[in-house]
Amino acid sequence: MSTNFELRRQTDDLVYSFARADRPDGLLGFKRADRDLWIVFKGRLGWVAWDDENQVVAGRPWNVLPEDQPADCPPQGDWVSKKGNRSYVYELVHVNPSDP
């Protein structure tokens, strides 16, 4: 089970780091290191970047169906995000927290 991963944006190599943590609502999730943004497991939706304020999906795996996703950590591979009129493609890569 991975405790850390990165989302690497494919257009410009921007990297967001996430670490496993308990959310304020008591659920398990992965929190982005620089902001209060979370990737959580949402039952039939699987792993998603969830916008708590608007109660909508802001990002999700592209090629792994929810029923094929492990419940303990998000799947590696392509992810897509959407915020307003912008969307991006990322690669989710599990990392060891001791790696540089």
Order of alpha helices (4+ residues) and beta strands (2+ residues): beta-beta-beta-beta-beta-beta-beta-beta
